[in-house]
Amino acid sequence: MSNNKEDFDAQVSAFKEKYPDFKPAKPIEVLNLIMTRKNAKEILEGKKKVEYRAYTDHYIGRLFDKDVLEFLKKHGEEEDVIKAQEEGIVDPLRVVKTIHFHDYNNSWYLDCDVLVNDTCIVMKEDIDFLHEKYDSHDLDEMYEALELKKEKERPLFFFFVIDKVTETTLK
């Protein structure tokens, strides 16, 4: 990444000039997610700061920008595009601004602003990062089980760091 925003913005502008068909991932204003009441209450009480979702076709379809994926399919082998991916200019992951958590029958809801959303792998570096930065331990048991079995294949997750609760009908 660049040292400052101006440098990064200049890199983005130069990249867009070279690739006029590139459009950055569109943000998601409100993402609707089903959640258990227990987890919602933990967010409300400040005990739970990070929500995880499996890296499945369902969530990939909702969270990755199809236009960016098409761009990568078309230009993904080009050196400038590979470099732009490493620098965070080309990223298909859409930024989530707000999550509307609710149960299956919408008997309650919990709206939260999202500080950050990204992906993680159940491996030491990502687990340590989630511990240190967000005090999140939701994936610890899975990580320990994989370590015990010396599994090479590691699951991926999308994660959402909750900034603050903005509205709820939970009591």
Disulfide bonds with the S-S distance in Angstrom:
none
